[in-house]
Amino acid sequence: MDFTHYSDEAATIAADLVNSRGSWSGFEYLPDAEAVAAFMQDHGLSPPPSIGKKEIENIHALRERLAAAFMAPDERTSVAILNELLDEVGTHPQLTDHDGGNWHLHYVPAGEAVSQQLTTVAAMGLATVIAEHGFERIGVCSADECRDVFIDTSRNKSRRYCDDSCSSRVNVAAYRARQKQDTA
């Protein structure tokens, strides 16, 4: 499976942003400017020198809208959410070779507000995944009580869990249930 920059890295930013509110614990992983700046740096984005409280609120609101795109009941609903986000930020693709390497597309000009940058990158990432690989490539964890999301890059579109810990927890619980049933 060959995922492009926007269908892999940018879509991962979208999933990680949605998951920045712990689905099990409700813990807020992006409570302040320092956490947002670290999130951006961890994902190869350049944070501005300062990030205000309103920007953090906008990022939290974006996270909820992206979650709705992941959890949409169908492809058309998800696409409508993504198109609305892209329309709001006025996406303007530009070719750049800022890293001294090959030419590639950026969808947000430098210097835009953090929430604008994250909206553009995340929405473009998810839109590219849906356009190039299908709606079934964005998913919600199948583990009970977990609502974390993921991008399915598996060869056969078989991913069901957000990470190995949820997968293991479900498999161990199923094994124990079978053992208990066999014993009874």
SERO-4910 file (N, C-alpha, C, O; in steps of 0.05 Angstrom, whole numbers):
BEGIN
 pado doro    nc1    nc2    nc3   cac1   cac2   cac3    cc1    cc2    cc3    oc1    oc2    oc3
  Met    A     17    -23      0      0      0      0     18     25      0     35     27     17
  Asp    A     14     42    -19     30     66    -21     13     90    -13     -4     99    -28
  Phe    A     18    100     11      4    124     20     21    148     15     45    147     20
  Thr    A      9    170      6     24    195      1     28    210     27     18    202     48
  His    A     44    232     26     48    249     49     22    257     62     19    254     86
  Tyr    A      3    266     46    -22    275     58    -40    252     66    -56    256     85
  Ser    A    -39    229     54    -56    208     62    -44    192     85    -58    176     98
  Asp    A    -19    196     90     -6    181    112      0    200    135    -13    199    156
  Glu    A     19    218    132     28    235    153      6    254    162      0    257    186
  Ala    A     -7    268    143    -28    287    150    -52    274    162    -65    285    180
  Ala    A    -60    251    152    -83    236    163    -76    226    191    -94    225    208
  Thr    A    -51    219    196    -43    211    223    -45    234    242    -52    231    265
  Ile    A    -39    258    232    -42    282    249    -72    285    257    -78    291    280
  Ala    A    -90    280    238   -118    282    244   -126    262    265   -140    268    284
  Ala    A   -117    237    262   -124    216    282   -111    223    309   -125    220    330
  Asp    A    -86    231    309    -73    238    335    -87    262    348    -89    263    373
  Leu    A    -96    281    332   -110    304    344   -137    295    356   -143    303    379
  Val    A   -152    278    343   -177    267    354   -170    252    380   -185    254    400
  Asn    A   -149    236    380   -142    220    403   -129    236    425   -122    225    446
  Ser    A   -125    262    421   -112    279    442   -131    284    465   -123    296    485
  Arg    A   -155    274    463   -174    274    486   -178    245    492   -191    231    477
  Gly    A   -166    235    514   -167    206    520   -195    195    521   -211    204    537
  Ser    A   -201    176    504   -228    165    503   -234    148    527   -258    146    535
  Trp    A   -214    136    539   -219    120    563   -220    138    588   -238    135    605
  Ser    A   -201    156    590   -198    172    614   -211    199    613   -217    211    633
  Gly    A   -215    209    589   -224    237    585   -202    257    590   -206    281    591
  Phe    A   -177    247    593   -154    264    599   -149    282    575   -150    273    552
  Glu    A   -143    307    580   -138    327    559   -107    328    555    -92    337    572
  Tyr    A    -99    319    531    -70    318    525    -61    345    512    -37    349    509
  Leu    A    -79    362    505    -72    388    493    -85    411    510   -102    426    500
  Pro    A    -77    413    536    -90    432    553    -80    461    550    -94    480    558
  Asp    A    -56    464    540    -43    490    540    -25    494    515    -21    476    499
  Ala    A    -14    518    513      2    525    490     27    507    487     34    500    465
  Glu    A     39    500    509     63    483    508     57    456    497     72    445    481
  Ala    A     34    445    505     26    418    495     20    420    465     26    401    450
  Val    A      6    441    457     -1    444    428     25    447    412     28    435    390
  Ala    A     44    464    422     69    468    407     84    441    405     95    435    384
  Ala    A     85    426    426     98    400    426     85    381    406     98    366    391
  Phe    A     58    381    406     43    364    387     51    371    358     56    354    342
  Met    A     51    397    353     58    406    326     87    397    318     92    387    297
  Gln    A    106    402    336    133    394    331    136    364    327    150    355    309
  Asp    A    122    348    344    123    319    341    112    310    314    119    288    305
  His    A     96    326    301     84    319    275     96    335    252     84    336    230
  Gly    A    119    346    256    133    360    235    122    386    226    128    396    205
  Leu    A    106    399    244     95    425    238    110    446    255    120    440    276
  Ser    A    111    470    245    125    492    259    105    508    275     88    523    263
  Pro    A    106    507    301     87    523    317     96    552    318    120    558    316
  Pro    A     77    570    320     84    599    322     96    604    350     95    587    368
  Pro    A    108    628    353    121    635    379    101    635    402    109    629    425
  Ser    A     76    642    397     56    641    419     30    630    409     23    633    386
  Ile    A     16    616    427    -10    604    421    -29    613    443    -25    606    466
  Gly    A    -49    628    435    -68    639    455    -90    619    463    -93    598    451
  Lys    A   -104    627    484   -126    610    495   -147    605    473   -158    583    472
  Lys    A   -154    626    458   -174    623    437   -166    602    416   -183    587    407
  Glu    A   -140    602    409   -130    582    390   -133    554    401   -140    535    387
  Ile    A   -128    550    427   -131    524    439   -160    516    439   -166    492    433
  Glu    A   -178    534    444   -207    528    442   -214    520    414   -230    502    410
  Asn    A   -203    534    394   -209    528    366   -198    500    359   -211    485    344
  Ile    A   -175    493    370   -164    466    365   -181    445    377   -186    424    365
  His    A   -191    449    401   -209    430    414   -235    427    398   -245    405    395
  Ala    A   -246    449    387   -270    448    371   -264    433    345   -280    417    336
  Leu    A   -241    438    333   -232    423    309   -231    393    315   -241    377    299
  Arg    A   -220    386    337   -218    358    345   -245    344    345   -248    321    336
  Glu    A   -266    358    355   -293    346    355   -304    343    327   -317    323    322
  Arg    A   -298    362    310   -308    360    282   -294    337    267   -306    323    251
  Leu    A   -268    335    272   -253    313    259   -263    286    270   -265    267    254
  Ala    A   -269    284    296   -279    259    307   -306    252    293   -311    229    287
  Ala    A   -322    272    288   -347    267    274   -342    256    246   -358    240    236
  Ala    A   -321    265    232   -315    255    206   -306    225    207   -314    209    191
  Phe    A   -290    218    228   -282    191    232   -306    173    238   -308    150    229
  Met    A   -324    183    255   -346    167    266   -372    169    249   -393    159    257
  Ala    A   -370    183    227   -394    187    210   -406    160    202   -392    141    198
  Pro    A   -432    160    200   -446    134    193   -441    125    164   -444    102    158
  Asp    A   -432    144    147   -427    137    119   -407    156    107   -401    177    119
  Glu    A   -398    149     84   -378    164     69   -387    193     63   -372    212     66
  Arg    A   -412    196     54   -421    222     46   -422    242     70   -415    265     66
  Thr    A   -429    232     93   -430    249    117   -401    258    124   -397    281    130
  Ser    A   -383    239    124   -355    245    130   -344    265    110   -331    285    118
  Val    A   -349    261     84   -339    279     64   -351    307     67   -337    327     63
  Ala    A   -376    309     74   -389    335     78   -376    350    101   -371    374     99
  Ile    A   -369    336    122   -355    349    145   -327    359    136   -320    382    142
  Leu    A   -313    342    121   -286    350    112   -287    373     92   -271    392     93
  Asn    A   -306    372     74   -309    394     54   -316    421     68   -307    442     60
  Glu    A   -333    419     89   -340    443    104   -315    455    117   -311    479    117
  Leu    A   -299    438    129   -274    447    142   -256    460    122   -245    482    127
  Leu    A   -252    447     99   -234    458     78   -245    484     67   -229    502     61
  Asp    A   -271    486     64   -283    511     55   -278    534     75   -272    556     67
  Glu    A   -281    528    100   -277    548    121   -249    559    122   -245    583    126
  Val    A   -229    542    117   -201    552    118   -192    563     91   -170    574     90
  Gly    A   -207    559     70   -199    569     44   -173    558     35   -153    572     30
  Thr    A   -172    532     33   -148    517     25   -137    527     -2   -152    529    -21
  His    A   -111    533     -3    -98    542    -27    -72    526    -32    -52    533    -20
  Pro    A    -73    505    -48    -49    489    -52    -26    505    -64    -31    522    -82
  Gln    A     -2    500    -55     22    512    -65     44    492    -67     47    475    -49
  Leu    A     59    493    -89     83    476    -91    106    489    -75    109    513    -75
  Thr    A    121    472    -61    143    482    -46    166    461    -45    161    437    -48
  Asp    A    190    471    -43    213    453    -39    229    463    -15    254    463    -15
  His    A    214    472      5    226    485     29    247    467     43    265    478     56
  Asp    A    245    442     40    264    424     53    288    417     36    305    400     43
  Gly    A    291    430     13    313    426     -5    311    400    -21    329    393    -36
  Gly    A    289    387    -18    284    361    -32    267    365    -56    269    385    -71
  Asn    A    249    346    -60    231    347    -83    209    366    -79    202    373    -56
  Trp    A    197    375   -100    174    392    -99    150    376    -88    147    352    -94
  His    A    135    389    -71    111    376    -60     91    398    -53     97    421    -53
  Leu    A     66    389    -49     44    408    -43     41    414    -14     43    396      3
  His    A     37    439     -8     28    448     19      1    461     15     -4    475     -5
  Tyr    A    -17    457     34    -44    467     31    -49    491     49    -72    501     49
  Val    A    -30    500     64    -34    523     82     -8    540     81     14    530     84
  Pro    A    -12    566     77     12    583     77     24    586    104     10    584    125
  Ala    A     50    590    105     64    594    130     52    619    144     44    638    130
  Gly    A     52    619    170     43    643    185     13    642    191      4    660    206
  Glu    A     -2    623    182    -30    621    189    -33    613    218    -14    602    230
  Ala    A    -56    619    230    -61    611    258    -58    581    261    -63    566    242
  Val    A    -51    572    285    -47    544    290    -72    528    283    -70    507    270
  Ser    A    -95    537    291   -120    522    285   -124    520    255   -135    500    246
  Gln    A   -117    541    240   -120    541    211   -101    520    199   -108    504    181
  Gln    A    -76    520    209    -56    500    199    -66    472    204    -66    455    186
  Leu    A    -75    467    229    -83    439    236   -109    432    221   -111    409    213
  Thr    A   -127    450    218   -152    445    203   -145    437    174   -155    417    164
  Thr    A   -128    452    161   -121    447    134   -107    421    130   -114    404    113
  Val    A    -86    416    146    -70    392    144    -87    367    150    -87    348    135
  Ala    A   -102    368    172   -118    345    180   -140    339    161   -144    316    153
  Ala    A   -155    359    153   -177    355    134   -167    345    107   -178    328     94
  Met    A   -145    357     97   -133    348     72   -124    319     74   -127    303     56
  Gly    A   -112    312     97   -103    285    101   -125    265     99   -123    245     85
  Leu    A   -147    270    114   -170    252    113   -183    252     86   -191    230     77
  Ala    A   -186    275     74   -198    276     47   -181    260     27   -193    246     10
  Thr    A   -155    261     29   -138    246     11   -141    216     15   -141    201     -4
  Val    A   -142    208     41   -146    179     46   -172    170     34   -172    149     20
  Ile    A   -194    185     38   -219    176     27   -219    176     -3   -228    157    -16
  Ala    A   -207    196    -16   -206    198    -45   -189    176    -57   -196    164    -77
  Glu    A   -166    170    -45   -147    152    -57   -151    123    -48   -144    104    -62
  His    A   -161    119    -23   -162     92    -12   -189     83     -2   -193     59      4
  Gly    A   -208    101      0   -235     94      9   -241    101     38   -223    102     55
  Phe    A   -266    106     44   -276    113     70   -270     91     91   -266     98    115
  Glu    A   -269     66     82   -264     44    101   -235     45    113   -229     30    131
  Arg    A   -218     63    103   -191     65    113   -189     83    138   -168     84    151
  Ile    A   -211     97    145   -211    112    170   -229     97    189   -251     89    181
  Gly    A   -220     93    214   -235     76    231   -235     85    260   -220    102    269
  Val    A   -254     72    275   -257     76    303   -251     50    317   -261     29    307
  Cys    A   -236     50    338   -229     26    353   -253      9    360   -274     19    368
  Ser    A   -251    -17    356   -273    -36    361   -273    -45    390   -292    -59    398
  Ala    A   -253    -38    406   -253    -46    434   -275    -32    450   -281     -8    445
  Asp    A   -288    -47    468   -309    -35    484   -298    -10    499   -276    -10    509
  Glu    A   -314     11    499   -308     36    513   -286     52    501   -282     75    510
  Cys    A   -272     43    481   -251     59    468   -263     72    444   -275     59    427
  Arg    A   -259     97    441   -269    112    418   -246    125    403   -250    143    387
  Asp    A   -221    116    407   -198    126    392   -201    119    363   -214     99    356
  Val    A   -189    135    346   -192    131    317   -164    124    306   -144    127    319
  Phe    A   -165    115    281   -140    107    267   -143    108    237   -165    110    226
  Ile    A   -120    108    224   -119    105    195   -110     77    189    -88     69    198
  Asp    A   -125     62    174   -119     34    168   -100     32    144   -109     36    121
  Thr    A    -75     27    149    -56     24    128    -49     -5    122    -30    -11    108
  Ser    A    -66    -23    134    -61    -52    129    -66    -59    100    -81    -45     86
  Arg    A    -53    -79     91    -56    -87     63    -84    -96     56    -94    -90     34
  Asn    A    -98   -109     74   -124   -120     68   -147   -106     82   -169   -118     85
  Lys    A   -143    -82     91   -164    -66    104   -176    -80    128   -201    -80    131
  Ser    A   -159    -92    144   -169   -109    166   -166    -97    194   -173   -110    214
  Arg    A   -154    -74    196   -149    -63    223   -175    -57    237   -194    -46    226
  Arg    A   -176    -65    263   -200    -61    279   -196    -45    305   -215    -36    317
  Tyr    A   -171    -43    313   -164    -30    338   -145     -7    335   -130     -6    316
  Cys    A   -147     12    353   -130     36    352   -100     29    356    -83     42    345
  Asp    A    -95     10    373    -67      3    379    -66    -26    390    -87    -39    393
  Asp    A    -42    -35    395    -38    -63    404    -49    -68    432    -58    -90    438
  Ser    A    -50    -47    449    -60    -51    476    -90    -57    475   -100    -75    490
  Cys    A   -105    -43    459   -134    -49    456   -138    -77    444   -155    -92    453
  Ser    A   -123    -83    424   -125   -109    411   -119   -132    432   -134   -151    433
  Ser    A    -98   -128    447    -91   -148    467   -112   -151    489   -120   -173    496
  Arg    A   -122   -128    498   -143   -128    519   -167   -144    510   -178   -160    525
  Val    A   -176   -139    485   -200   -153    474   -194   -183    471   -210   -199    478
  Asn    A   -170   -189    460   -164   -218    456   -160   -233    483   -169   -256    485
  Val    A   -149   -220    503   -146   -233    529   -173   -237    542   -179   -258    553
  Ala    A   -190   -217    540   -217   -220    551   -233   -242    537   -247   -258    550
  Ala    A   -230   -244    511   -244   -266    496   -233   -293    504   -248   -312    507
  Tyr    A   -206   -295    507   -194   -320    515   -204   -328    543   -211   -351    548
  Arg    A   -204   -309    562   -213   -315    589   -243   -324    589   -250   -341    604
  Ala    A   -259   -311    573   -287   -318    571   -290   -347    560   -307   -362    570
  Arg    A   -274   -354    540   -275   -382    530   -266   -402    551   -278   -423    554
  Gln    A   -245   -395    566   -234   -412    587   -255   -416    608   -259   -439    618
  Lys    A   -269   -395    616   -289   -396    636   -313   -414    627   -324   -429    642
  Gln    A   -320   -410    602   -342   -426    590   -335   -456    589   -351   -473    594
  Asp    A   -310   -462    581   -301   -489    579   -300   -503    607   -305   -527    609
  Thr    A   -294   -487    627   -292   -497    654   -320   -503    665   -323   -521    681
  Ala    A   -339   -487    657   -366   -490    668   -381   -514    658   -404   -519    665
***
